[in-house]
Amino acid sequence: MKQVIFIGIDIMIAVTFTRTRKSSDFTCNDPDQGDGSKERPIKSSVVLPPKTSQTGAASGSDGAAGTDPGVEGAPGQDDTVEQTSRMNLRDWDPSLVIKKLYEVKFMDEVVEDISHQFITMEGLMEKLPMNKKKATLLKTWKRRFFRAKDGWLYYYETSNRERPSETIQLMGGSIIDLGNRVLGIDDGRGRYLMVRCPTEKEHGQWVVALESQTADNTKATYVRPALAAARHPSKKVVVIDLGSSAIRAGVLGDQASLPELFLPSVLAVDSQSGKVLAVGQDALAPSMRQKCNIVYPIRPSNKVDQFNIEVQLMGAVFSKVFQELRVKPSDYWVMLSTPQNLGDPLKRGLMQTLVDELSVVGVCMVQQALLSLHSYNTNSGIIVDIGHRIEILPIFDGFVIEGGVARCPYGAQKVQESLTTSLLGINYKFHSEVEQLLVRHVMEESCYVAIDYAQEEEFCKDQPQTIRTSVNFAKFNLPEGAYGSVEHDLSRFKSPEGFFNVDLWEMDYPTLQKLIHRAIQTCPMDNRRHMWRAVFLSGGVTMMPGFAERLERELTKLAPPGVPVEVHAAPQRYHAAFVGACSVAMMPQFEGMAISRGEWRKEGARAFRKWQTPS
């Protein structure tokens, strides 16, 4: 099983121009913790990352009894603790570990597309209003044109209409024959539609067609990107995803694809002149680290709902992207994926860099979480994006329900900090930023989320050798005296456990499952059943083995009785925002959504009204 973790339609493209119902972002400051539910432990079903050779590991592990030596008074801990020695990596070139961490990998997809079994049918039927089961004087039967296709039932005022009046999902639902040529369609997500067929013959045909499309083929409907794609025949668009830990970029292809360029979001800035000397991996070379200031141009701010972008340094970043992709900026549009919804000053700075300095044809900016939802080929659901921070957005039919938006100032970095602390307790000391690259590698190679933490902890105490593994550093050309490998056990699953039990991270925030539950509760009551089945994951942390299964289990405890819970985890979700950005850029209306060079030079920041949320 491959593991990669990262620290780092009806298309309403109102995906970015989403309409709002409420306004008051929830920032994580709720002292309430835990979900209060208890359940009999179950045997873990997580497939652990494979073990590697334990040769060359420094002495020590998390403890033969599986206790955490980093905790004062932990059983089995010696009274005399050996002093931890520091590695000297001042002159070490981390290029090999960076190459490993920023390798674009195509994750295996085992998805059976059964859409060929769907029977497409269209014709006239009568219907009652949605969720009505009995005709009344005002709510009576009305004749409409219906089309069943690709797991959805669309109906139109007339057969000539291009846009449907309404849709109901058939996949995962059920068809009930009520007699007298009447059918009940239950989508299993809180919506119900009654239709009446004109004749007995058509009644039988509709039953067969509709039932054929109730088979759940949801996973096959996700946007399925290619590792690489041929250049788009007519559109010239460069797709760029700006992240606090990584920058992804590529030229739009004839289908959605993974990024061509994937590099650390870091710069080497000359301490005297302030000039950017290197971008990405080159900025962390020993010569650059010793003579330059190492700057991360895209970082979360102290305010949980804002990011800081060093706009004056972004010209070097964009120039690096165009240079590596070997394209001329003045010939291309830019589809820009940004962390959160940036304020006008930052948008203005980015537009000045891209349009005024680099002369790109035009720019479209969309926040990452919305693009991640787009990668699932849907416009309704709870998007759970975990990168440097946690961002949870409830979206229904293109509406961002602002009252349920949750942003927390921790995420992947907190997992890494927890792992660093645990490793310190067993005599592995990683302090500098370069040394933290090795900790991240250890995490990606060996950490996982336990399905049942208490049961996994007990199992680790009884059989630590089963959990213990070693991550080898031999291929990274570390200097003499550095650790040859890291061996650990309990910290493999303890480090990420804080998402589900914040006490382990000593934080005063709600758990991840409670944040999602709160987001669902802010949705209209009739839509909540659907939202429990529409939780979509995005970001490298969610690639951790066992993460999706554990989250689904925790949410099931909070869901109303009898309401099914589904957590969707697309195989390529590590790059979900980039994949969604490719899909948006391929849409016919993309250029109309972007601000062109001419519009910008004529209207300036007033052109941002195109991206404003409708009131």
C-alpha positions as CSV (number, residue, x, y, z in Angstrom):
1,M,0.0,0.0,0.0
2,K,1.5,3.3,-1.0
3,Q,1.5,6.1,1.5
4,V,2.1,9.7,0.9
5,I,1.4,12.3,3.6
6,F,2.0,15.9,3.3
7,I,2.7,18.6,5.8
8,G,2.6,21.2,3.7
9,I,-22.2,19.6,-13.7
10,D,-24.0,22.1,-13.4
11,I,-21.0,23.8,-12.3
12,M,-21.9,26.8,-10.3
13,I,-18.7,28.1,-10.7
14,A,-19.9,30.1,-8.3
15,V,-17.4,27.6,-6.9
16,T,-15.6,30.7,-6.2
17,F,-18.3,33.2,-6.5
18,T,-20.3,31.2,-4.0
19,R,-23.5,32.7,-2.6
20,T,-23.7,33.1,1.2
21,R,-26.5,32.5,3.6
22,K,-24.9,33.6,6.9
23,S,-21.9,35.5,8.0
24,S,-19.8,34.6,11.0
25,D,-16.9,32.2,10.5
26,F,-16.3,29.8,13.4
27,T,-12.8,30.2,14.5
28,C,-11.7,27.3,16.8
29,N,-12.0,28.7,20.3
30,D,-14.5,26.4,21.8
31,P,-13.2,24.8,25.0
32,D,-15.5,21.8,24.5
33,Q,-13.5,18.7,23.8
34,G,-14.1,15.0,23.0
35,D,-17.2,13.4,21.7
36,G,-18.3,11.8,25.0
37,S,-19.1,8.5,23.4
38,K,-17.7,5.2,24.5
39,E,-17.6,2.0,22.6
40,R,-16.2,-1.5,23.0
41,P,-12.7,-1.6,21.5
42,I,-12.4,-3.3,18.1
43,K,-9.4,-4.9,16.5
44,S,-7.6,-2.4,14.3
45,S,-8.2,-2.9,10.5
46,V,-5.5,-0.3,9.5
47,V,-3.0,-1.7,7.1
48,L,0.3,-0.5,8.6
49,P,3.0,0.9,6.4
50,P,5.6,-1.8,5.7
51,K,8.6,-2.2,7.9
52,T,12.1,-1.4,6.7
53,S,15.4,-2.6,7.8
54,Q,16.3,-1.8,11.4
55,T,20.0,-1.7,10.8
56,G,21.8,1.4,11.8
57,A,19.1,2.7,14.1
58,A,20.1,4.8,17.1
59,S,19.6,3.1,20.4
60,G,16.1,3.4,21.9
61,S,12.5,3.0,20.8
62,D,9.2,4.1,22.3
63,G,9.7,1.4,24.9
64,A,9.4,-2.3,24.9
65,A,6.2,-2.0,26.9
66,G,4.7,0.4,24.4
67,T,4.7,3.3,27.0
68,D,5.6,6.8,25.9
69,P,9.1,7.6,27.4
70,G,8.5,11.3,26.7
71,V,5.9,11.4,29.5
72,E,7.2,12.0,32.9
73,G,6.9,9.0,35.1
74,A,6.1,6.6,32.3
75,P,6.4,2.9,33.4
76,G,9.6,1.3,32.3
77,Q,11.5,4.5,32.0
78,D,15.0,4.4,33.4
79,D,15.9,6.8,36.2
80,T,19.0,7.9,34.3
81,V,18.3,9.2,30.8
82,E,21.1,9.3,28.3
83,Q,21.7,12.8,27.0
84,T,20.6,13.3,23.5
85,S,23.3,14.3,21.1
86,R,22.8,16.9,18.3
87,M,23.5,16.2,14.7
88,N,25.6,18.7,12.8
89,L,23.9,19.2,9.4
90,R,25.2,22.7,8.7
91,D,26.9,21.6,5.5
92,W,24.5,18.9,4.5
93,D,22.7,19.2,1.2
94,P,19.0,18.1,1.7
95,S,18.3,17.9,-2.0
96,L,17.8,14.1,-2.0
97,V,15.2,14.1,0.9
98,I,13.4,17.1,-0.7
99,K,13.3,15.2,-4.0
100,K,11.7,12.3,-2.1
101,L,9.2,14.6,-0.3
102,Y,8.1,16.5,-3.3
103,E,7.9,13.7,-5.8
104,V,4.6,13.7,-7.7
105,K,3.2,10.2,-7.2
106,F,0.1,8.7,-8.9
107,M,-1.7,6.7,-6.3
108,D,-3.3,3.4,-7.2
109,E,-7.0,3.6,-8.1
110,V,-9.2,0.6,-7.8
111,V,-12.5,1.9,-9.1
112,E,-15.0,-0.1,-11.1
113,D,-17.0,2.2,-13.3
114,I,-20.5,0.6,-13.7
115,S,-22.1,3.5,-15.6
116,H,-22.3,1.2,-18.6
117,Q,-25.0,-0.7,-16.7
118,F,-27.2,2.4,-16.4
119,I,-30.2,2.6,-18.8
120,T,-30.7,6.1,-20.1
121,M,-34.4,7.0,-20.6
122,E,-36.4,10.2,-21.2
123,G,-40.0,11.1,-21.6
124,L,-43.1,12.8,-20.1
125,M,-44.3,12.0,-16.6
126,E,-46.3,13.8,-13.9
127,K,-44.8,14.8,-10.6
128,L,-45.6,16.2,-7.2
129,P,-43.5,18.9,-5.6
130,M,-40.2,17.7,-4.1
131,N,-40.7,15.9,-0.7
132,K,-44.5,15.9,-1.1
133,K,-46.3,12.5,-0.9
134,K,-49.9,13.6,-1.4
135,A,-51.6,15.9,-3.9
136,T,-53.5,18.9,-2.6
137,L,-55.5,21.6,-4.1
138,L,-52.4,23.7,-4.5
139,K,-49.8,21.0,-4.7
140,T,-51.1,19.0,-7.5
141,W,-49.6,16.7,-10.2
142,K,-47.8,18.6,-13.0
143,R,-46.6,17.2,-16.3
144,R,-42.9,17.5,-17.0
145,F,-40.2,16.2,-19.3
146,F,-37.8,13.8,-17.5
147,R,-34.4,12.4,-18.4
148,A,-32.6,9.7,-16.4
149,K,-28.9,9.7,-17.1
150,D,-25.6,8.9,-15.4
151,G,-27.2,8.2,-12.0
152,W,-29.3,11.4,-11.9
153,L,-32.9,12.2,-12.8
154,Y,-33.4,15.6,-14.4
155,Y,-36.8,17.2,-15.2
156,Y,-37.6,20.2,-17.4
157,E,-40.5,22.5,-18.0
158,T,-40.4,21.4,-21.6
159,S,-38.3,19.1,-23.7
160,N,-36.7,22.2,-25.4
161,R,-35.3,23.6,-22.1
162,E,-31.5,23.3,-21.8
163,R,-31.3,23.7,-18.0
164,P,-33.3,21.4,-15.8
165,S,-35.8,22.8,-13.3
166,E,-34.5,20.3,-10.7
167,T,-32.5,17.2,-10.2
168,I,-32.5,14.2,-7.8
169,Q,-29.7,11.8,-7.4
170,L,-30.5,8.1,-8.2
171,M,-27.1,6.6,-7.3
172,G,-27.3,5.2,-3.8
173,G,-31.1,5.7,-3.7
174,S,-34.1,3.5,-4.1
175,I,-37.2,3.2,-6.3
176,I,-40.6,2.3,-4.7
177,D,-43.5,1.1,-6.8
178,L,-46.6,2.5,-5.1
179,G,-49.1,1.1,-7.6
180,N,-51.4,2.9,-10.1
181,R,-48.3,3.7,-12.2
182,V,-46.9,5.9,-9.4
183,L,-43.2,5.6,-8.4
184,G,-41.5,7.0,-5.3
185,I,-37.9,8.0,-5.7
186,D,-35.9,8.3,-2.5
187,D,-32.3,9.5,-3.0
188,G,-31.2,8.3,0.5
189,R,-30.1,11.9,1.3
190,G,-33.3,13.4,2.6
191,R,-35.1,14.1,-0.8
192,Y,-38.1,12.3,-2.1
193,L,-40.0,12.6,-5.4
194,M,-43.2,11.1,-6.5
195,V,-43.8,10.6,-10.3
196,R,-46.7,9.1,-12.2
197,C,-46.2,7.4,-15.6
198,P,-48.7,7.9,-18.5
199,T,-49.2,4.2,-19.4
200,E,-48.5,0.7,-18.0
201,K,-45.9,0.1,-20.6
202,E,-44.0,3.2,-19.9
203,H,-44.3,2.5,-16.1
204,G,-42.5,-0.8,-16.6
205,Q,-39.8,0.9,-18.7
206,W,-39.2,3.6,-16.2
207,V,-38.9,1.1,-13.3
208,V,-36.2,-0.8,-15.1
209,A,-34.3,2.4,-16.2
210,L,-34.5,4.1,-12.8
211,E,-33.5,1.0,-10.8
212,S,-30.5,0.4,-13.0
213,Q,-29.2,3.8,-12.0
214,T,-29.5,3.4,-8.2
215,A,-26.3,1.3,-8.0
216,D,-23.7,3.5,-6.3
217,N,-21.1,4.6,-8.8
218,T,-20.1,7.7,-6.9
219,K,-16.3,7.0,-6.8
220,A,-16.2,6.7,-10.5
221,T,-17.7,10.2,-10.9
222,Y,-14.7,11.9,-9.1
223,V,-12.4,13.8,-11.4
224,R,-9.8,11.2,-12.3
225,P,-6.6,13.1,-13.2
226,A,-3.8,11.7,-15.4
227,L,-0.2,11.7,-14.2
228,A,0.6,13.8,-17.3
229,A,-1.6,15.1,-20.1
230,A,-1.0,16.5,-23.6
231,R,-1.3,20.3,-23.9
232,H,-4.9,21.5,-24.4
233,P,-5.5,22.0,-28.1
234,S,-7.2,25.5,-27.7
235,K,-6.7,26.8,-24.2
236,K,-3.4,28.3,-23.0
237,V,-3.7,28.3,-19.3
238,V,-1.0,27.9,-16.6
239,V,-2.5,26.4,-13.4
240,I,-0.7,27.4,-10.1
241,D,-1.6,26.3,-6.6
242,L,-0.1,28.4,-3.9
243,G,0.4,26.7,-0.5
244,S,2.3,27.5,2.6
245,S,4.5,24.5,2.3
246,A,4.4,23.7,-1.4
247,I,3.7,25.3,-4.8
248,R,2.2,23.2,-7.6
249,A,2.0,24.2,-11.2
250,G,1.4,22.9,-14.7
251,V,0.2,23.8,-18.1
252,L,-3.4,22.9,-18.7
253,G,-3.8,19.7,-20.6
254,D,-6.5,18.0,-22.6
255,Q,-7.7,16.5,-19.3
256,A,-7.2,17.2,-15.6
257,S,-3.7,16.1,-14.5
258,L,-1.4,16.1,-11.5
259,P,1.1,19.0,-11.3
260,E,4.2,19.1,-13.5
261,L,6.0,21.2,-11.0
262,F,6.0,20.5,-7.2
263,L,8.4,22.4,-5.1
264,P,8.9,23.7,-1.6
265,S,7.4,27.2,-0.9
266,V,10.6,28.7,0.3
267,L,13.0,31.4,-0.9
268,A,16.7,32.3,-0.3
269,V,16.9,36.1,0.0
270,D,20.2,37.9,0.1
271,S,20.5,39.5,3.5
272,Q,22.2,42.6,2.1
273,S,20.3,43.5,-1.1
274,G,17.0,41.8,-0.4
275,K,17.2,40.1,-3.8
276,V,15.7,36.6,-4.2
277,L,18.7,34.3,-5.1
278,A,16.9,30.9,-5.2
279,V,13.4,29.5,-5.2
280,G,12.3,26.0,-3.9
281,Q,14.8,23.2,-3.4
282,D,17.8,25.4,-4.4
283,A,17.0,27.8,-1.5
284,L,17.9,25.1,1.0
285,A,21.3,24.3,-0.4
286,P,24.1,24.7,2.2
287,S,25.6,27.7,0.5
288,M,22.2,29.5,0.4
289,R,21.4,28.7,4.1
290,Q,24.7,30.1,5.3
291,K,24.7,33.4,3.4
292,C,21.0,34.1,2.9
293,N,17.8,34.6,4.8
294,I,15.5,31.7,4.3
295,V,12.0,33.0,3.8
296,Y,8.6,31.3,3.5
297,P,6.6,33.8,1.4
298,I,3.1,32.2,2.1
299,R,2.4,31.7,5.7
300,P,-0.6,31.6,8.0
301,S,-1.1,34.8,9.9
302,N,-1.9,35.2,13.6
303,K,-5.5,35.6,12.6
304,V,-7.0,32.2,11.9
305,D,-8.9,33.3,8.8
306,Q,-6.0,35.0,7.1
307,F,-2.8,34.2,5.3
308,N,0.3,36.4,4.9
309,I,1.8,36.5,1.4
310,E,5.0,38.4,0.8
311,V,3.7,40.0,-2.5
312,Q,7.0,41.7,-3.2
313,L,8.7,38.4,-3.4
314,M,6.1,36.5,-5.5
315,G,7.5,37.8,-8.8
316,A,10.5,35.5,-8.3
317,V,8.1,32.6,-7.5
318,F,6.0,33.1,-10.7
319,S,9.1,33.7,-12.8
320,K,10.5,30.3,-11.6
321,V,7.2,28.6,-12.5
322,F,7.1,30.0,-16.0
323,Q,10.8,29.2,-16.5
324,E,10.4,25.6,-15.4
325,L,7.3,25.1,-17.5
326,R,9.1,26.7,-20.5
327,V,6.2,29.0,-21.4
328,K,6.0,32.7,-22.2
329,P,3.8,34.5,-19.6
330,S,2.3,37.0,-22.1
331,D,0.8,34.1,-24.1
332,Y,-1.0,32.4,-21.1
333,W,-4.0,32.9,-18.8
334,V,-3.3,32.0,-15.1
335,M,-5.7,29.9,-13.0
336,L,-4.5,30.7,-9.5
337,S,-5.5,28.5,-6.5
338,T,-5.0,30.5,-3.2
339,P,-5.1,29.6,0.5
340,Q,-8.5,30.8,1.7
341,N,-10.3,33.8,0.2
342,L,-7.7,36.6,0.1
343,G,-8.5,40.2,0.8
344,D,-8.4,42.8,-1.9
345,P,-4.9,44.2,-1.0
346,L,-3.3,40.7,-1.5
347,K,-5.4,40.2,-4.7
348,R,-4.2,43.5,-6.0
349,G,-0.6,42.7,-5.3
350,L,-0.8,39.3,-7.0
351,M,-2.5,40.9,-10.0
352,Q,0.1,43.6,-10.3
353,T,2.8,40.9,-10.3
354,L,1.2,38.7,-12.8
355,V,-0.4,41.2,-15.1
356,D,1.6,44.4,-14.8
357,E,5.1,42.8,-14.4
358,L,4.7,39.5,-16.2
359,S,2.0,40.5,-18.7
360,V,-0.1,37.4,-18.5
361,V,-3.3,37.4,-20.5
362,G,-5.6,37.2,-17.5
363,V,-6.0,35.7,-14.0
364,C,-8.8,33.8,-12.2
365,M,-8.4,33.3,-8.4
366,V,-10.2,30.6,-6.5
367,Q,-9.7,29.5,-2.9
368,Q,-8.3,26.0,-2.5
369,A,-11.1,24.4,-0.4
370,L,-13.6,25.2,-3.1
371,L,-11.4,23.8,-5.8
372,S,-10.9,20.7,-3.8
373,L,-14.7,20.1,-3.7
374,H,-14.7,20.6,-7.5
375,S,-12.2,17.7,-7.8
376,Y,-15.0,15.4,-6.6
377,N,-17.2,16.7,-9.4
378,T,-19.9,17.9,-7.1
379,N,-21.2,21.3,-5.8
380,S,-22.6,20.1,-2.4
381,G,-20.9,18.6,0.6
382,I,-18.6,19.2,3.5
383,I,-15.0,19.8,2.4
384,V,-12.4,18.9,5.0
385,D,-9.1,20.4,3.9
386,I,-6.1,19.8,6.1
387,G,-2.8,21.4,5.2
388,H,-0.8,23.8,7.3
389,R,-4.2,24.5,8.9
390,I,-7.6,22.9,9.1
391,E,-10.4,24.4,7.0
392,I,-14.0,23.0,6.9
393,L,-16.5,24.4,4.5
394,P,-20.2,23.3,4.2
395,I,-21.4,24.0,0.7
396,F,-24.9,23.2,-0.6
397,D,-25.9,23.7,-4.3
398,G,-23.1,26.2,-4.6
399,F,-23.9,28.1,-1.4
400,V,-21.1,28.4,1.2
401,I,-23.0,28.2,4.5
402,E,-20.7,30.7,6.3
403,G,-22.1,29.9,9.8
404,G,-20.6,26.5,9.6
405,V,-17.2,27.4,8.2
406,A,-14.5,26.3,10.7
407,R,-10.8,27.2,10.5
408,C,-8.2,26.1,13.1
409,P,-4.6,27.3,13.4
410,Y,-3.1,23.8,13.4
411,G,-2.9,20.9,11.0
412,A,0.0,19.0,9.5
413,Q,2.6,21.0,11.4
414,K,1.1,19.9,14.7
415,V,1.5,16.2,13.7
416,Q,5.1,16.9,13.0
417,E,5.7,18.7,16.3
418,S,4.1,15.8,18.2
419,L,6.3,13.3,16.4
420,T,9.4,15.5,17.1
421,T,8.6,15.5,20.8
422,S,8.0,11.8,20.9
423,L,11.3,11.1,19.1
424,L,13.2,13.4,21.5
425,G,11.9,11.1,24.3
426,I,13.7,8.2,22.7
427,N,17.0,10.0,22.0
428,Y,16.4,11.4,18.5
429,K,16.9,15.1,18.4
430,F,15.7,17.1,15.4
431,H,15.8,20.9,15.8
432,S,16.6,22.9,12.8
433,E,14.4,23.5,9.8
434,V,16.6,21.2,7.7
435,E,16.4,18.4,10.3
436,Q,12.7,18.7,10.3
437,L,12.7,17.5,6.7
438,L,13.9,14.2,8.1
439,V,11.0,14.1,10.7
440,R,8.6,14.7,7.9
441,H,10.1,11.8,6.0
442,V,9.7,9.6,9.0
443,M,6.1,10.6,9.3
444,E,5.3,10.0,5.7
445,E,6.9,6.6,5.7
446,S,5.7,5.2,9.1
447,C,2.8,7.1,10.8
448,Y,-0.9,6.1,10.6
449,V,-4.2,6.7,12.3
450,A,-5.5,4.0,14.6
451,I,-9.1,3.0,14.1
452,D,-9.4,2.6,17.9
453,Y,-6.6,4.4,19.8
454,A,-7.1,2.7,23.2
455,Q,-7.1,-0.7,21.6
456,E,-4.0,0.1,19.5
457,E,-2.2,1.4,22.5
458,E,-2.9,-1.7,24.5
459,F,-1.8,-3.8,21.5
460,C,1.5,-1.8,21.3
461,K,2.1,-2.5,25.0
462,D,1.6,-6.3,24.6
463,Q,3.4,-6.7,21.3
464,P,5.6,-3.7,20.6
465,Q,7.7,-5.5,18.0
466,T,4.6,-5.8,15.8
467,I,4.2,-2.0,15.7
468,R,7.8,-1.0,15.8
469,T,9.4,0.0,12.6
470,S,12.6,1.6,11.3
471,V,12.9,4.4,8.7
472,N,16.3,4.4,7.0
473,F,18.2,7.6,6.1
474,A,21.1,5.9,4.2
475,K,20.0,7.2,0.8
476,F,20.1,10.8,1.9
477,N,23.9,11.1,2.2
478,L,23.9,12.4,5.8
479,P,27.3,13.3,7.3
480,E,29.2,11.1,9.6
481,G,27.7,11.1,13.1
482,A,24.1,11.6,11.9
483,Y,21.4,9.1,12.7
484,G,21.4,6.2,10.2
485,S,17.7,5.6,10.8
486,V,14.9,6.2,13.3
487,E,13.1,3.3,15.1
488,H,9.8,4.0,16.9
489,D,6.5,2.3,17.7
490,L,3.9,4.2,19.9
491,S,4.6,7.5,18.2
492,R,3.6,6.1,14.8
493,F,-0.1,6.4,15.7
494,K,0.1,8.7,18.7
495,S,1.3,11.7,16.7
496,P,-1.8,12.2,14.5
497,E,-4.3,11.2,17.3
498,G,-4.7,14.8,18.4
499,F,-7.1,15.4,15.5
500,F,-9.6,13.1,17.3
501,N,-8.5,13.7,20.9
502,V,-7.1,17.2,21.3
503,D,-6.0,16.4,24.9
504,L,-3.0,14.5,23.5
505,W,-1.9,17.8,21.9
506,E,-2.8,19.8,25.1
507,M,-5.0,22.1,23.1
508,D,-8.3,23.7,23.9
509,Y,-10.1,23.2,20.6
510,P,-13.0,21.0,19.5
511,T,-12.1,17.7,17.8
512,L,-12.2,17.3,14.1
513,Q,-15.4,15.2,14.2
514,K,-17.1,17.9,16.3
515,L,-16.1,20.6,13.8
516,I,-17.7,18.6,11.0
517,H,-20.8,17.8,13.0
518,R,-21.2,21.5,13.7
519,A,-20.8,22.3,10.0
520,I,-23.5,19.8,9.2
521,Q,-25.9,21.2,11.8
522,T,-25.7,24.7,10.2
523,C,-27.1,23.3,6.9
524,P,-30.8,23.5,6.2
525,M,-32.6,20.7,8.1
526,D,-33.9,19.0,4.9
527,N,-30.3,18.7,3.6
528,R,-28.5,17.4,6.6
529,R,-29.1,13.8,5.8
530,H,-27.3,14.4,2.4
531,M,-24.4,16.1,4.1
532,W,-23.7,13.2,6.4
533,R,-23.0,11.2,3.2
534,A,-21.0,13.9,1.5
535,V,-17.9,14.5,3.6
536,F,-14.9,15.1,1.2
537,L,-11.3,15.0,2.2
538,S,-8.5,17.1,0.8
539,G,-4.8,17.6,1.7
540,G,-1.8,15.5,2.4
541,V,-2.6,14.7,6.1
542,T,-5.7,12.9,5.0
543,M,-3.6,10.5,3.0
544,M,-2.4,9.0,6.2
545,P,-3.4,5.3,6.4
546,G,-6.5,4.9,8.5
547,F,-7.5,8.6,8.5
548,A,-10.7,8.3,6.4
549,E,-11.8,5.1,8.1
550,R,-11.3,6.6,11.6
551,L,-13.1,9.8,10.7
552,E,-16.1,7.9,9.3
553,R,-16.2,5.9,12.5
554,E,-16.1,9.0,14.7
555,L,-18.8,10.8,12.7
556,T,-21.0,7.7,12.8
557,K,-21.1,8.1,16.6
558,L,-22.4,11.6,16.2
559,A,-24.8,11.1,13.4
560,P,-28.6,10.6,14.2
561,P,-29.6,6.9,14.4
562,G,-30.1,5.3,11.0
563,V,-28.4,8.1,9.1
564,P,-25.6,6.6,7.0
565,V,-22.2,8.4,7.0
566,E,-19.8,8.5,4.0
567,V,-16.3,10.0,4.0
568,H,-15.1,10.4,0.4
569,A,-11.3,10.0,-0.1
570,A,-10.2,10.3,-3.7
571,P,-6.9,8.6,-4.3
572,Q,-5.3,11.8,-5.7
573,R,-6.6,14.1,-2.9
574,Y,-3.1,15.2,-2.0
575,H,-3.3,17.4,-5.1
576,A,-7.1,18.0,-4.9
577,A,-7.0,21.8,-5.2
578,F,-4.7,21.6,-8.3
579,V,-6.9,18.9,-9.9
580,G,-10.0,21.1,-9.2
581,A,-8.3,24.1,-10.7
582,C,-7.6,22.1,-13.9
583,S,-11.3,21.2,-14.1
584,V,-12.3,24.9,-13.7
585,A,-9.8,26.1,-16.3
586,M,-11.2,23.6,-18.8
587,M,-14.7,25.0,-18.5
588,P,-16.1,27.0,-21.4
589,Q,-16.9,30.0,-19.2
590,F,-13.3,30.1,-17.7
591,E,-12.2,33.3,-19.6
592,G,-15.4,35.0,-18.5
593,M,-14.7,34.3,-14.9
594,A,-11.1,35.6,-15.2
595,I,-10.0,39.2,-15.1
596,S,-8.3,39.9,-18.4
597,R,-5.3,42.1,-18.9
598,G,-7.4,44.8,-20.5
599,E,-10.0,44.7,-17.7
600,W,-7.3,45.0,-15.1
601,R,-5.6,48.0,-16.8
602,K,-8.9,49.7,-17.3
603,E,-10.7,49.1,-14.0
604,G,-8.0,48.0,-11.6
605,A,-9.2,46.6,-8.2
606,R,-12.8,47.4,-9.2
607,A,-12.7,44.4,-11.5
608,F,-12.7,42.2,-8.3
609,R,-16.5,42.6,-8.2
610,K,-16.5,39.7,-10.7
611,W,-15.2,37.5,-7.8
612,Q,-17.3,38.9,-5.0
613,T,-19.9,36.8,-3.3
614,P,-23.4,37.7,-4.4
615,S,-25.5,39.3,-1.7
